[in-house]
Amino acid sequence: MTRRGYKVMAVVASVVIGVPLAFIALQVWSISYDEHRVSSVCVKLVPGTSIPDVRGIAAAAGLERFIPPATGKDALGSYDETAKNWFFAIPVAAEMGDRRCAVYHDGRVIIKAEMESL
């Protein structure tokens, strides 16, 4: 085989191995970054934080799409009749929802917010 042939094989091998490795690295980075954003928001949601403040905290991290809307029938999330509180979750979307920040509130202020795995 000629020298040019070896160079072409080296380039092809680099592409065949390098492109999948680059995609894997990008996915790992994406999951890590998304989990960091959600956990940093979850840490800031301490008991007593008002619901409008939650919207601002989530918006600052780019996660406002996961907060229930300000008006409408689902404005506060889901109601748990047995615990007598409201619930919504901010998922780590890059993980397909395997981890999330579970937020429990009474309709006005946060009761509890914690990261949990499903």
ZALO-604352 format. One record per residue: x, y, z of N, C-alpha, C, CB in turn; residue in one letter; residue number from 1. Coordinates in nm, 2 decimals. Atoms other than C-alpha are relative to their C-alpha. Glycine has a CB too. Layout:
// ZALO-604352
      n.u      n.v      n.w     ca.u     ca.v     ca.w      c.u      c.v      c.w     cb.u     cb.v     cb.w   r     k
        X        Y        Z        X        Y        Z        X        Y        Z        X        Y        Z   a   NUM
...
//
This chain:
// ZALO-604352
      n.u      n.v      n.w     ca.u     ca.v     ca.w      c.u      c.v      c.w     cb.u     cb.v     cb.w   r     k
     0.08    -0.12     0.00     0.00     0.00     0.00     0.09     0.12     0.00    -0.10     0.00     0.12   m     1
    -0.08    -0.13     0.01     0.12     0.35    -0.08    -0.01     0.08     0.13    -0.04     0.08    -0.12   t     2
     0.00    -0.09    -0.12     0.19     0.62     0.17    -0.13     0.08     0.00     0.12     0.10    -0.01   r     3
     0.13    -0.07     0.01    -0.12     0.81     0.05    -0.11    -0.09     0.05    -0.02     0.05    -0.15   r     4
     0.10     0.09    -0.04    -0.33     0.50     0.11     0.00    -0.01     0.16     0.03    -0.14    -0.05   g     5
     0.00     0.01    -0.14    -0.21     0.48     0.47    -0.06     0.13     0.07     0.15    -0.02     0.05   y     6
     0.05    -0.13    -0.05    -0.29     0.85     0.52    -0.15     0.00    -0.01     0.06     0.12    -0.08   k     7
     0.15     0.01     0.02    -0.64     0.80     0.38    -0.06    -0.09     0.11    -0.04    -0.04    -0.14   v     8
     0.05     0.09    -0.10    -0.69     0.50     0.61     0.00     0.06     0.14     0.08    -0.13     0.00   m     9
    -0.01    -0.06    -0.13    -0.57     0.70     0.91    -0.11     0.11     0.02     0.14     0.07     0.02   a    10
     0.10    -0.10    -0.01    -0.81     0.99     0.83    -0.14    -0.07     0.02     0.00     0.09    -0.13   v    11
     0.13     0.07    -0.01    -1.11     0.75     0.78    -0.01    -0.06     0.14    -0.01    -0.11    -0.11   v    12
     0.01     0.06    -0.13    -1.03     0.56     1.10    -0.02     0.11     0.11     0.13    -0.08     0.03   a    13
     0.02    -0.11    -0.09    -1.00     0.90     1.29    -0.15     0.05     0.00     0.09     0.11    -0.03   s    14
     0.14    -0.04     0.01    -1.34     1.00     1.16    -0.10    -0.10     0.06    -0.04     0.03    -0.15   v    15
     0.09     0.10    -0.05    -1.51     0.67     1.23     0.01    -0.02     0.15     0.04    -0.14    -0.07   v    16
    -0.01     0.01    -0.15    -1.38     0.66     1.59    -0.03     0.14     0.06     0.14    -0.04     0.04   i    17
     0.01    -0.13    -0.07    -1.37     1.04     1.66    -0.14     0.06     0.00     0.08     0.09    -0.08   g    18
     0.14    -0.05     0.00    -1.73     1.13     1.55    -0.09    -0.06     0.11    -0.06    -0.02    -0.14   v    19
     0.08     0.06    -0.11    -1.90     0.88     1.78     0.05     0.05     0.14     0.00    -0.15    -0.01   p    20
    -0.05    -0.04    -0.13    -1.67     0.97     2.07    -0.04     0.15     0.03     0.15    -0.01     0.00   l    21
     0.04    -0.14    -0.02    -1.75     1.34     2.01    -0.14     0.01     0.04     0.03     0.08    -0.13   a    22
     0.14     0.00    -0.04    -2.12     1.27     2.03    -0.02    -0.05     0.14    -0.08    -0.09    -0.10   f    23
     0.01     0.05    -0.14    -2.08     1.07     2.35     0.04     0.11     0.09     0.08    -0.13     0.01   i    24
    -0.05    -0.11    -0.08    -1.88     1.35     2.50    -0.10     0.11     0.01     0.14     0.05    -0.04   a    25
     0.10    -0.10     0.00    -2.14     1.60     2.40    -0.12    -0.03     0.08    -0.04     0.04    -0.14   l    26
     0.11     0.05    -0.08    -2.42     1.39     2.55     0.03     0.00     0.15    -0.04    -0.14    -0.04   q    27
    -0.04     0.00    -0.14    -2.23     1.35     2.88     0.00     0.14     0.05     0.14    -0.07     0.02   v    28
     0.00    -0.14    -0.04    -2.17     1.73     2.90    -0.14     0.05     0.01     0.09     0.08    -0.11   w    29
     0.14    -0.05     0.00    -2.53     1.80     2.82    -0.08    -0.04     0.12    -0.08    -0.04    -0.13   s    30
     0.07     0.05    -0.12    -2.66     1.58     3.10     0.06     0.06     0.12     0.02    -0.16     0.00   i    31
    -0.06    -0.06    -0.11    -2.41     1.72     3.34    -0.04     0.14     0.02     0.15    -0.01    -0.01   s    32
     0.04    -0.14    -0.01    -2.49     2.08     3.26    -0.15     0.01     0.04     0.02     0.06    -0.14   y    33
     0.14    -0.01    -0.03    -2.87     2.02     3.27    -0.03    -0.04     0.15    -0.08    -0.09    -0.09   d    34
     0.01     0.04    -0.14    -2.84     1.84     3.61     0.05     0.11     0.09     0.07    -0.13     0.03   e    35
    -0.05    -0.11    -0.08    -2.63     2.12     3.74    -0.10     0.12     0.01     0.13     0.06    -0.06   h    36
     0.10    -0.11     0.00    -2.90     2.38     3.64    -0.11    -0.03     0.09    -0.04     0.03    -0.15   r    37
     0.11     0.04    -0.08    -3.18     2.19     3.79     0.03    -0.01     0.15    -0.06    -0.14    -0.04   v    38
    -0.04     0.01    -0.15    -3.00     2.11     4.12     0.03     0.14     0.06     0.12    -0.09     0.01   s    39
    -0.02    -0.14    -0.05    -2.89     2.48     4.15    -0.13     0.07     0.02     0.09     0.08    -0.10   s    40
     0.13    -0.06    -0.03    -3.25     2.59     4.12    -0.06    -0.06     0.12    -0.09    -0.02    -0.13   v    41
     0.06     0.07    -0.11    -3.36     2.32     4.36     0.05     0.05     0.14     0.01    -0.15    -0.02   c    42
    -0.06    -0.05    -0.12    -3.12     2.44     4.62    -0.05     0.14     0.05     0.16     0.01    -0.01   v    43
     0.05    -0.13    -0.03    -3.25     2.79     4.60    -0.15     0.00     0.04     0.01     0.09    -0.12   k    44
     0.14     0.00    -0.04    -3.61     2.68     4.66    -0.02    -0.05     0.14    -0.08    -0.10    -0.10   l    45
     0.01     0.04    -0.15    -3.61     2.68     5.04    -0.14     0.02     0.04     0.10     0.09     0.08   v    46
     0.13    -0.02    -0.06    -3.92     2.66     5.25    -0.03     0.14     0.03    -0.02    -0.09     0.13   p    47
     0.04    -0.14    -0.01    -4.10     2.99     5.25     0.02     0.08    -0.12     0.08     0.06     0.11   g    48
    -0.01    -0.07     0.13    -4.01     3.09     4.90    -0.13     0.01    -0.07     0.11    -0.06    -0.10   t    49
     0.13    -0.02     0.06    -4.31     3.24     4.73     0.00    -0.05    -0.14    -0.04     0.15     0.00   s    50
     0.02     0.05     0.14    -4.45     3.10     4.40     0.05     0.09    -0.10    -0.14    -0.05    -0.02   i    51
    -0.05    -0.10     0.10    -4.38     3.42     4.20     0.15     0.00     0.00    -0.05     0.14     0.02   p    52
    -0.14     0.01    -0.01    -4.02     3.40     4.33     0.06    -0.12    -0.07     0.05     0.01     0.15   d    53
    -0.04     0.13     0.06    -4.00     3.04     4.21     0.01     0.02    -0.15    -0.10    -0.12     0.03   v    54
     0.00    -0.03     0.14    -4.09     3.16     3.86     0.12     0.08    -0.04    -0.13     0.07    -0.04   r    55
    -0.12    -0.08     0.03    -3.81     3.42     3.87     0.13    -0.08     0.01     0.01     0.11     0.09   g    56
    -0.12     0.08    -0.02    -3.55     3.17     4.00     0.01    -0.10    -0.12    -0.01    -0.08     0.13   i    57
    -0.01     0.10     0.11    -3.64     2.91     3.73     0.03     0.08    -0.13    -0.13    -0.07    -0.01   a    58
    -0.03    -0.08     0.12    -3.64     3.18     3.46     0.14     0.04    -0.01    -0.09     0.13    -0.01   a    59
    -0.15    -0.04     0.00    -3.29     3.29     3.56     0.08    -0.11    -0.05     0.04     0.05     0.14   a    60
    -0.08     0.11     0.04    -3.17     2.94     3.50    -0.05    -0.06    -0.14    -0.01    -0.11     0.11   a    61
     0.05     0.05     0.13    -3.37     2.89     3.17    -0.09    -0.12     0.02     0.12    -0.03    -0.08   g    62
     0.09     0.12    -0.02    -3.61     2.64     3.32    -0.15     0.04     0.02     0.05    -0.08     0.13   l    63
     0.14    -0.05    -0.02    -3.93     2.85     3.32    -0.11    -0.08    -0.07    -0.01     0.14    -0.04   e    64
     0.10     0.08     0.07    -4.10     2.61     3.08    -0.05    -0.11     0.09     0.06    -0.05    -0.13   r    65
     0.05     0.11    -0.09    -4.13     2.35     3.36    -0.08     0.05     0.12     0.12    -0.07     0.05   f    66
     0.08    -0.05    -0.11    -4.30     2.58     3.61    -0.15     0.01    -0.05     0.05     0.14     0.04   i    67
     0.14    -0.01     0.04    -4.69     2.56     3.60    -0.03     0.15    -0.04    -0.09    -0.05     0.11   p    68
     0.03    -0.14     0.05    -4.85     2.86     3.42    -0.06     0.08     0.12    -0.11    -0.01    -0.11   p    69
     0.05    -0.09    -0.11    -4.95     3.17     3.63    -0.15     0.00     0.01     0.05     0.14    -0.03   a    70
     0.15     0.01    -0.01    -5.32     3.13     3.54    -0.05    -0.13    -0.06    -0.06     0.13    -0.07   t    71
     0.06     0.11     0.06    -5.55     2.86     3.44    -0.03    -0.11     0.11     0.08    -0.06    -0.11   g    72
     0.04     0.10    -0.09    -5.68     2.54     3.60     0.12    -0.08     0.06    -0.09    -0.10    -0.06   k    73
    -0.12     0.07    -0.04    -5.32     2.39     3.63     0.10     0.10     0.05     0.06    -0.09    -0.11   d    74
    -0.09    -0.11    -0.04    -5.17     2.71     3.77     0.09    -0.04     0.12    -0.08     0.12     0.04   a    75
    -0.08     0.03    -0.12    -5.04     2.55     4.09     0.07    -0.14    -0.01    -0.08     0.01     0.12   l    76
    -0.05     0.14     0.01    -4.95     2.20     3.96    -0.10    -0.10     0.03     0.12    -0.02     0.10   g    77
     0.09     0.11    -0.03    -5.11     1.88     4.09    -0.03     0.01     0.15     0.06    -0.14    -0.04   s    78
     0.03    -0.01    -0.15    -5.30     1.87     4.42    -0.01    -0.14     0.05    -0.14     0.07     0.01   y    79
    -0.01     0.13    -0.07    -5.24     1.58     4.66    -0.10     0.01     0.11     0.14    -0.04     0.05   d    80
     0.10    -0.01    -0.10    -5.56     1.53     4.86     0.04    -0.06     0.13    -0.13    -0.08    -0.05   e    81
    -0.04     0.06    -0.12    -5.40     1.31     5.12     0.10     0.08     0.08     0.06    -0.14    -0.02   t    82
    -0.10    -0.09    -0.07    -5.11     1.54     5.20    -0.04     0.14     0.01     0.13     0.00    -0.08   a    83
     0.06    -0.13     0.00    -5.32     1.85     5.14     0.11     0.11    -0.05    -0.05     0.04     0.14   k    84
    -0.09    -0.09     0.05    -5.05     2.02     4.93     0.01    -0.01    -0.15     0.14    -0.01     0.06   n    85
    -0.01     0.00     0.14    -4.96     2.10     4.57     0.14    -0.05    -0.04    -0.02     0.14    -0.06   w    86
    -0.12     0.05     0.05    -4.68     1.95     4.36     0.03     0.03    -0.14     0.01    -0.16     0.02   f    87
    -0.05     0.00     0.14    -4.48     2.01     4.05     0.14    -0.03     0.00    -0.03     0.14    -0.07   f    88
    -0.14     0.05     0.01    -4.15     1.89     3.92     0.08     0.07    -0.11     0.01    -0.15    -0.02   a    89
    -0.09    -0.06     0.10    -3.86     2.04     3.73     0.10    -0.11    -0.04     0.08     0.13     0.06   i    90
    -0.08     0.12     0.04    -3.70     1.75     3.54     0.13     0.04    -0.06    -0.08    -0.09    -0.10   p    91
    -0.12    -0.01     0.07    -3.35     1.70     3.43    -0.03    -0.06    -0.14     0.13    -0.08     0.07   v    92
     0.06     0.04     0.13    -3.47     1.69     3.07     0.10    -0.08    -0.08    -0.04     0.12    -0.08   a    93
    -0.10     0.07     0.08    -3.14     1.56     2.92     0.01    -0.15     0.04     0.14     0.06     0.01   a    94
     0.00     0.14    -0.05    -3.18     1.24     3.13    -0.13    -0.06    -0.03     0.03     0.00     0.15   e    95
     0.13     0.06     0.04    -3.53     1.18     2.99    -0.09    -0.01     0.13     0.01    -0.13    -0.06   m    96
     0.09    -0.01    -0.11    -3.68     1.27     3.33     0.03    -0.10     0.11    -0.14    -0.03    -0.04   g    97
    -0.04     0.10    -0.11    -3.49     1.01     3.55     0.03     0.07     0.13     0.12    -0.08    -0.04   d    98
    -0.02    -0.08    -0.12    -3.40     1.29     3.80    -0.08     0.12    -0.01     0.15     0.03     0.02   r    99
     0.08    -0.12     0.00    -3.60     1.59     3.90     0.01     0.07     0.13    -0.15    -0.04    -0.03   r   100
     0.02    -0.08    -0.13    -3.65     1.86     4.16    -0.15     0.00     0.03     0.06     0.15    -0.02   c   101
     0.14     0.01    -0.04    -3.97     1.78     4.33    -0.04     0.11     0.10    -0.03    -0.14     0.08   a   102
     0.03    -0.12    -0.07    -4.14     2.09     4.46    -0.14    -0.01     0.06     0.00     0.13    -0.09   v   103
     0.13     0.01    -0.07    -4.42     2.08     4.72    -0.03     0.13     0.06     0.00    -0.11     0.12   y   104
     0.04    -0.13    -0.05    -4.61     2.39     4.81    -0.15     0.01     0.04     0.03     0.11    -0.10   h   105
     0.13    -0.01    -0.05    -4.93     2.51     4.97    -0.09     0.10    -0.08     0.00     0.05     0.15   d   106
     0.07    -0.09     0.08    -5.03     2.74     4.69     0.05     0.14     0.01    -0.15     0.00     0.03   g   107
    -0.06    -0.13    -0.02    -4.85     3.04     4.82     0.15     0.00     0.02    -0.06     0.07     0.13   r   108
    -0.15     0.01    -0.03    -4.50     2.93     4.95     0.04    -0.15    -0.01     0.03     0.06     0.14   v   109
    -0.06     0.14     0.01    -4.27     2.63     4.91     0.00    -0.06     0.14     0.14     0.01    -0.06   i   110
    -0.01     0.08    -0.13    -4.30     2.36     5.18     0.13    -0.08    -0.01    -0.13    -0.09     0.01   i   111
    -0.12     0.08     0.01    -4.02     2.14     5.05     0.04    -0.01    -0.15    -0.03    -0.14     0.06   k   112
    -0.06     0.02     0.13    -3.80     2.11     4.74     0.12    -0.08     0.01     0.02     0.14    -0.08   a   113
    -0.11     0.08    -0.01    -3.56     1.83     4.69     0.02    -0.08    -0.14    -0.02    -0.10     0.11   e   114
    -0.03     0.08     0.12    -3.38     1.64     4.41    -0.03    -0.14     0.03     0.15     0.02    -0.04   m   115
     0.04     0.14    -0.02    -3.51     1.29     4.36     0.02    -0.08    -0.13    -0.14    -0.02     0.05   e   116
    -0.01     0.08     0.11    -3.45     1.00     4.13    -0.12    -0.09    -0.01     0.12    -0.09     0.01   s   117
     0.12     0.08     0.02    -3.73     0.80     3.97     0.04    -0.14    -0.03    -0.08     0.06    -0.11   l   118
//
